[in-house]
Amino acid sequence: MLTRSLVYYVSEALDLVHMMFWVPQCKRLLKQGKQQEYDDYVTWAVQRWGQRRIAVSGAKINLVGVENIPKDKTVLFVSNHQSDFDIPVFLACIPGQKGFVAKKELGRIPLLGYWMQLDRCLFIDRKDLKQSVQIIMQAAQQLKDGFNMVIFPEGTRSKGGPVKEFKAGSFKPAVKAKVPIVPVTLDGTYKIIEGDPKYIITPSEVNVIIHPPIETAELTKDEIKQLPVRVRQIIVNAMSITGAENTEYENAYI
């Protein structure tokens, strides 16, 4: 396990350095006003990075419900949050463009934080209420602009413990932008990187379950108020699904 962990973290750093050679192309596309091509290119780059993290970790990903992602609508993906490995799994397995509403600390990580900015991620300071509200409004605007977003409404990693309460503010971007919410269950990522001893990479099986979308445009005030409980229950209930119903994620990196 120690050898795999060393290889994982060294390759992660090397991959991020290598990705900097792709930055000039990103800048060229933006300078030329080719926003869609820019988004497609960045999505391709970060997806490859996520696929690489899965391959080196030895994880097996069971992916269910890709057909539930609307093809003609912008969506807010809402997921439980078990570990730092959730982000590479999302990038590799969930198709299409998407940015994360992430904790500010991730934005400070050299190279990784830079690429998250390129991918239109928004960094939230949970201790600053005013800044948090501004980020939620920015997330809503990006949804209105047609760019998918991902949010973890627990606000912190559960590390394999019970799914925490979902914060109501996490659902405001979808409600304000009137876009569907797509619940996603992540089950098993904590075993890979949050186990004992901590941050020792342990190959494990991960279930990724994408649920049918919940339309928000016509919800009543009471239904909006119930969204945190409703979505959390959908996600928690899916954790009892057995791997027999799943299809193994095919790593497309190699």
Phi, psi and omega in degrees: 000324180295320179296314179299319180297317179298314179298319182298308185289325177293316181293327178298315179295316181295321179297319180293322176295315179300322182296340179294339176290345179269349183298318179304323178296320177301314182294323179297315182297319178294318181298327180276359179075020182265071186299315182295318178294323176299311180299319180297319182293314179296319178300316177301317183294312183287332175295317177300319178298316179297318179297321179295319179297319179295315182298315183288329180287338184081010182290149172250123183254122174260113187250128181229139167092019179303328180295348180279350179281119179302136181273344186240016182222148170283144183225159168254115175279128179240122187224153167290165189226102184264327186197175177294343180285350180301321184293310176299326177296316179299313182297321184280324192258331182267112186291156174093173180286144178192141173243156183255144162269107190237162178293148187299333182298327180294327180292344182267353180286124182306138178070307179299312179298324179296315180291328176295324176294319177299328181272017176063029174287153179242136186251124187251138176259104186294344180268353182244099184299317181298315180294323179298318179296319179297320180293320178299320178293322177295321178297319178298320180294320179295324175296317178298327180282357176095019182246122181297147177232158177235135178222144177252098190287355174288333178086346179202164183285140178274340177054037177092353177278186179302147176296126184284171178298140178273130181282132185299326181299336181294340183265351183297322179303317181292318181295316181291324180274351181057045178246158179293151171259131176247105178291142178227129176263124172250123184224108176120352182295331181296333181293334184282320191227354182243018183280198182238119002287150186297141176067014168272122185288123182237114179303129184213169178263134182235131174262129175241112185241116180263121185266162177302146182291152174249116179289141182247345189300326186249015182290144174281170178299320179294320180292323176296319179298329182274354183305314181303316180290317182298311183290320178301318181295321177301314182293315181294318181301326183288345181291349178268357179292137180274158180295346182297333182271356187267161172245131184292134178292128178270117180289121185260009186289318186280000000 
